[in-house]
């Protein structure tokens, strides 16, 4: 499929490695050769592989944990501001701005300040279409305090996201030192993308939903990656066990189930989870309108993700195009306007006048 839009695609600045050294995730050569170099690159190998695999646009965001890993509010805010300034320059540097867009990085120590930074990115900078928050915000001298987005003071931030009509992407990050020590130290291979990421983000997103955030802000849209961080597979049990007779004080709307928010306020992407059975499960539980294509580059392979989606997903053409492109344009409404909007000639051939050969 031509014209694919990929939404969870990482990029970095050297200053971000001072918060978290991504090279510690695996020896060099294990994740795409040179992971650090691939994170820093936008217009070289990344763009070449996009062209070769029918990816029309990548929405870029600062690699995790970003500002969420900085316990000092001043440093977290400074990192977010610097990253947003440089990401704007990268997005607008290409001769065709339609190839890249940006998610704003935010410090969540102060939700009011976060809302102000998001407003600046959307209203004053170019290329931004939403925000990304890497799970909880670290705080405290020992880095063990976790500030979650379902705390009441975060309503000041959610109201800005709703007002600006931009989605917020909840992305994983590493555990705190204390949680790692208690849960993952003896099984570190499970602490990250194999299991820990999904456990932590799934809990966080469900915490936001059951706290009534989506009810208080009905225009708010939240996105999570990796085929929904296990939630689609567990959705029956989640809804079944959130029995209002057992939890009468749960703030979520009493006439709703968690599944009722999908497709209107909750969405997932395929980032880093190229499994056809998992996609079919998500489609049956959530509906195709709730799902958007993503790759998770450079932590995952662009060709691998695109070959899977283009050649190994046996679903109706309408659903394929919705998941591959149209849902992103519906959820991330700013992708449809300047500087991103463009004329679309067709899904099979990109040029109006001549047949283009796929490499």
C-alpha positions as CSV (number, residue, x, y, z in Angstrom):
1,X,0.0,0.0,0.0
2,X,1.3,3.4,-1.0
3,X,0.6,6.5,1.2
4,X,1.0,4.8,4.6
5,X,1.3,7.2,7.6
6,X,3.5,6.0,10.5
7,X,2.8,7.7,13.9
8,X,5.2,6.3,16.5
9,X,8.6,7.0,15.0
10,X,11.5,8.0,17.2
11,X,14.1,10.7,16.8
12,X,16.6,12.1,19.2
13,X,18.9,14.9,20.0
14,X,22.3,14.3,21.8
15,X,21.0,16.0,25.0
16,X,18.3,13.4,25.4
17,X,21.0,10.7,25.8
18,X,22.1,12.5,29.0
19,X,18.7,11.5,30.4
20,X,18.8,8.0,29.2
21,X,21.5,6.3,27.1
22,X,19.5,4.2,24.5
23,X,22.7,2.3,23.5
24,X,22.3,0.4,26.8
25,X,19.2,-1.4,25.4
26,X,21.3,-3.7,23.2
27,X,24.8,-4.2,21.9
28,X,25.6,-2.2,18.7
29,X,24.3,-4.0,15.7
30,X,21.4,-5.8,17.4
31,X,18.8,-3.1,16.8
32,X,19.3,-1.8,13.3
33,X,23.0,-1.5,13.2
34,X,23.8,1.8,14.9
35,X,20.7,2.7,16.9
36,X,22.0,6.0,18.1
37,X,22.9,7.2,14.5
38,X,19.5,6.0,13.2
39,X,17.7,8.1,16.0
40,X,19.6,11.2,15.0
41,X,19.0,10.8,11.3
42,X,15.9,12.1,9.5
43,X,16.6,12.8,5.9
44,X,19.1,10.0,5.1
45,X,18.5,6.3,5.6
46,X,15.1,6.9,7.2
47,X,13.7,8.8,4.2
48,X,15.3,6.4,1.8
49,X,13.6,3.5,3.4
50,X,10.3,5.4,3.6
51,X,10.5,5.9,-0.2
52,X,11.3,2.2,-0.8
53,X,8.4,1.0,1.3
54,X,5.5,3.2,0.5
55,X,5.6,5.3,3.7
56,X,4.3,8.7,2.7
57,X,4.7,10.4,6.1
58,X,6.3,9.8,9.5
59,X,5.2,11.6,12.6
60,X,8.4,12.1,14.6
61,X,8.8,12.3,18.4
62,X,11.7,12.5,20.9
63,X,12.8,9.1,22.0
64,X,11.8,7.9,25.4
65,X,11.9,8.8,28.2
66,X,12.6,12.4,27.1
67,X,11.4,15.0,29.6
68,X,9.6,12.3,31.6
69,X,13.0,10.9,32.7
70,X,14.2,14.3,34.2
71,X,13.4,14.7,37.8
72,X,14.3,18.4,37.9
73,X,11.3,20.4,36.6
74,X,13.6,23.1,35.2
75,X,15.7,20.6,33.3
76,X,12.7,18.7,32.1
77,X,11.1,21.8,30.7
78,X,14.3,22.9,29.1
79,X,14.8,19.5,27.4
80,X,11.2,19.6,26.0
81,X,11.6,23.1,24.7
82,X,14.9,22.4,23.1
83,X,13.6,19.2,21.5
84,X,10.5,20.9,20.1
85,X,12.6,23.7,18.6
86,X,14.9,21.3,16.9
87,X,12.2,19.0,15.8
88,X,10.4,21.8,14.1
89,X,13.5,22.6,12.1
90,X,13.9,18.9,11.1
91,X,10.3,18.6,9.9
92,X,10.4,21.9,8.0
93,X,13.9,21.2,6.5
94,X,12.6,18.8,3.8
95,X,11.6,20.3,0.5
96,X,8.2,18.6,0.9
97,X,6.9,19.2,4.5
98,X,4.3,16.5,3.8
99,X,6.9,13.8,4.5
100,X,7.3,14.6,8.3
101,X,5.2,15.9,11.2
102,X,5.9,16.2,14.9
103,X,4.6,15.3,18.3
104,X,5.5,17.8,21.0
105,X,7.5,16.8,24.0
106,X,6.3,18.0,27.4
107,X,7.4,18.0,31.0
108,X,4.6,16.9,33.2
109,X,5.9,18.2,36.5
110,X,3.5,21.1,36.1
111,X,0.4,20.4,34.0
112,X,-0.2,24.1,33.5
113,X,3.2,24.6,32.1
114,X,2.8,21.5,29.9
115,X,-0.4,23.0,28.5
116,X,1.4,26.2,27.7
117,X,4.2,24.4,25.9
118,X,1.7,22.4,23.9
119,X,-0.1,25.6,23.0
120,X,3.1,27.2,21.8
121,X,4.0,24.2,19.7
122,X,0.5,24.0,18.0
123,X,-0.1,27.7,17.6
124,X,3.3,29.2,17.1
125,X,5.6,26.5,15.7
126,X,5.1,24.6,12.5
127,X,4.7,20.9,11.9
128,X,3.2,19.8,15.2
129,X,0.1,17.7,15.2
130,X,-0.1,16.4,18.8
131,X,1.8,15.5,21.9
132,X,3.7,12.6,23.3
133,X,4.1,11.7,26.9
134,X,6.4,8.8,28.0
135,X,4.2,7.2,30.7
136,X,4.8,8.7,34.2
137,X,6.9,11.7,35.0
138,X,9.8,10.9,37.2
139,X,10.3,13.1,40.3
140,X,12.2,13.1,43.6
141,X,15.9,12.9,44.4
142,X,15.9,9.1,44.2
143,X,13.9,9.1,40.9
144,X,11.3,6.8,42.5
145,X,8.4,9.2,42.6
146,X,5.9,8.6,39.7
147,X,3.6,11.4,38.6
148,X,0.7,9.9,36.7
149,X,-1.7,11.7,34.3
150,X,-4.9,10.7,36.1
151,X,-4.1,13.0,39.1
152,X,-6.6,15.8,39.4
153,X,-4.2,18.6,38.6
154,X,-3.6,17.2,35.2
155,X,-7.1,18.3,34.1
156,X,-5.4,21.7,33.4
157,X,-3.4,20.0,30.7
158,X,-6.1,17.8,29.3
159,X,-8.3,20.8,28.9
160,X,-5.7,22.4,26.6
161,X,-5.3,19.2,24.5
162,X,-9.0,19.1,24.0
163,X,-9.3,22.8,23.2
164,X,-6.5,22.5,20.6
165,X,-8.1,19.4,19.2
166,X,-4.8,17.4,19.2
167,X,-4.3,13.8,20.3
168,X,-1.9,12.8,23.1
169,X,0.2,9.7,22.5
170,X,1.1,7.7,25.7
171,X,4.4,5.9,25.1
172,X,6.4,3.5,27.3
173,X,9.5,4.2,29.3
174,X,11.8,2.3,31.7
175,X,10.7,1.6,35.3
176,X,11.8,3.5,38.3
177,X,14.9,2.2,40.2
178,X,12.7,0.9,43.0
179,X,10.2,-0.9,40.7
180,X,13.1,-2.3,38.7
181,X,14.8,-3.6,41.9
182,X,11.6,-5.2,43.2
183,X,10.1,-6.6,40.0
184,X,12.6,-6.9,37.2
185,X,16.2,-7.2,38.6
186,X,16.2,-11.0,38.4
187,X,14.5,-11.1,35.0
188,X,15.8,-7.9,33.2
189,X,15.0,-9.4,29.8
190,X,11.3,-8.9,30.6
191,X,11.6,-5.3,32.0
192,X,11.3,-3.5,28.7
193,X,9.5,-4.1,25.4
194,X,8.9,-7.9,26.0
195,X,6.6,-7.2,28.9
196,X,7.2,-4.3,31.2
197,X,6.4,-1.5,28.7
198,X,2.9,-3.0,28.1
199,X,2.2,-3.6,31.8
200,X,3.0,-0.1,32.8
201,X,1.4,1.8,29.9
202,X,-1.7,-0.4,30.0
203,X,-2.2,0.4,33.7
204,X,-1.6,4.1,33.1
205,X,-4.1,4.4,30.2
206,X,-6.7,2.4,32.1
207,X,-6.1,4.6,35.1
208,X,-6.8,7.7,33.0
209,X,-10.0,6.2,31.6
210,X,-11.4,4.9,34.9
211,X,-10.6,8.2,36.6
212,X,-13.2,9.8,34.3
213,X,-10.7,11.9,32.3
214,X,-12.3,11.1,29.0
215,X,-15.8,11.8,30.4
216,X,-14.7,15.3,31.6
217,X,-13.1,16.0,28.3
218,X,-15.2,14.3,25.6
219,X,-13.2,15.8,22.8
220,X,-9.9,14.4,24.1
221,X,-8.2,11.7,22.1
222,X,-5.5,9.3,23.5
223,X,-3.3,7.0,21.4
224,X,-1.1,4.1,22.5
225,X,1.1,1.9,20.5
226,X,2.2,-1.8,20.3
227,X,-1.2,-3.0,19.3
228,X,-2.8,-1.5,22.4
229,X,-0.3,-2.7,25.1
230,X,-2.3,-6.0,25.7
231,X,-5.6,-4.2,26.4
232,X,-7.5,-5.5,23.3
233,X,-6.8,-9.1,24.2
234,X,-7.9,-8.5,27.8
235,X,-10.8,-6.2,27.1
236,X,-13.6,-8.6,27.9
237,X,-12.1,-9.4,31.3
238,X,-11.3,-5.7,32.0
239,X,-14.9,-4.6,31.4
240,X,-16.3,-7.7,33.1
241,X,-14.3,-7.1,36.3
242,X,-14.9,-3.3,36.5
243,X,-18.3,-4.2,38.0
244,X,-20.0,-1.0,39.3
245,X,-21.5,-3.0,42.2
246,X,-18.0,-3.7,43.3
247,X,-16.6,-0.3,42.6
248,X,-19.4,2.2,43.0
249,X,-17.0,5.1,43.5
250,X,-15.0,4.6,40.3
251,X,-15.2,8.0,38.6
252,X,-15.7,6.7,35.0
253,X,-19.2,7.2,33.6
254,X,-21.5,4.7,35.0
255,X,-23.2,3.9,31.7
256,X,-20.0,3.1,29.9
257,X,-17.5,0.2,29.5
258,X,-13.8,0.8,28.6
259,X,-14.5,-0.6,25.1
260,X,-17.0,2.2,24.5
261,X,-14.3,4.8,24.3
262,X,-12.4,3.1,21.5
263,X,-12.8,4.6,18.0
264,X,-13.8,8.0,19.4
265,X,-11.4,8.8,22.2
266,X,-9.0,5.8,22.5
267,X,-6.9,4.5,19.6
268,X,-4.0,2.1,19.2
269,X,-1.3,1.7,16.6
270,X,0.6,-1.3,15.2
271,X,4.0,0.0,16.2
272,X,6.5,-2.8,16.8
273,X,3.8,-5.5,16.8
274,X,3.6,-7.0,13.4
275,X,1.3,-9.9,14.2
276,X,-1.7,-10.6,12.0
277,X,-3.6,-12.6,14.7
278,X,-3.1,-9.8,17.1
279,X,-4.4,-7.3,14.6
280,X,-7.4,-9.4,13.8
281,X,-8.1,-9.7,17.6
282,X,-7.9,-5.9,17.9
283,X,-10.2,-5.3,15.0
284,X,-12.8,-7.7,16.5
285,X,-12.6,-6.1,19.9
286,X,-12.1,-2.5,19.1
287,X,-13.1,-2.1,15.4
288,X,-10.9,-1.1,12.5
289,X,-11.6,2.6,13.1
290,X,-9.6,2.4,16.3
291,X,-6.4,1.2,14.8
292,X,-3.6,3.0,12.9
293,X,-0.5,1.8,11.2
294,X,2.9,2.5,12.8
295,X,6.4,1.1,12.7
296,X,8.4,2.2,15.8
297,X,11.5,3.0,13.8
298,X,14.4,2.8,14.5
299,X,13.6,0.3,17.3
300,X,11.9,-1.7,14.6
301,X,12.6,-2.2,10.9
302,X,10.7,-0.2,8.3
303,X,10.9,-2.9,5.6
304,X,9.8,-5.6,8.1
305,X,6.8,-3.6,9.3
306,X,5.8,-2.6,5.8
307,X,6.1,-6.1,4.2
308,X,3.9,-7.4,7.0
309,X,1.2,-4.8,6.5
310,X,1.4,-4.8,2.6
311,X,1.6,-8.5,2.1
312,X,0.5,-10.5,5.2
313,X,-2.6,-8.8,6.4
314,X,-5.7,-10.5,4.9
315,X,-8.3,-7.8,5.6
316,X,-10.7,-5.9,3.4
317,X,-9.2,-3.1,1.3
318,X,-11.3,-0.5,3.1
319,X,-10.0,-1.6,6.5
320,X,-6.5,-1.8,5.1
321,X,-6.6,1.8,3.8
322,X,-8.3,3.1,7.0
323,X,-5.7,1.5,9.2
324,X,-2.8,2.4,6.9
325,X,-3.7,6.0,6.3
326,X,-7.3,7.3,6.7
327,X,-7.7,6.8,10.5
328,X,-4.5,8.8,11.1
329,X,-6.0,11.7,9.0
330,X,-9.2,11.5,11.0
331,X,-7.6,11.3,14.5
332,X,-4.6,13.7,13.8
333,X,-6.7,16.3,12.2
334,X,-3.8,18.7,11.7
335,X,-2.2,16.3,9.2
336,X,-4.9,17.4,6.8
337,X,-3.8,21.1,6.8
338,X,-0.7,23.2,6.1
339,X,2.1,22.4,6.0
340,X,1.2,18.7,5.7
341,X,-1.8,18.5,3.3
342,X,-1.2,17.4,-0.3
343,X,-2.9,16.2,-3.4
344,X,-3.5,12.5,-3.4
345,X,-3.4,10.9,-6.8
346,X,-3.9,7.3,-5.8
347,X,-2.9,4.4,-3.6
348,X,-1.3,2.4,-6.3
349,X,0.7,4.9,-8.3
350,X,2.0,8.2,-6.9
351,X,2.4,10.1,-10.2
352,X,-0.5,11.3,-12.3
353,X,1.3,11.1,-15.6
354,X,3.7,8.1,-15.5
355,X,3.9,4.6,-14.0
356,X,6.4,4.5,-11.2
357,X,8.5,1.4,-10.5
358,X,8.6,0.2,-6.9
359,X,12.1,-0.6,-5.8
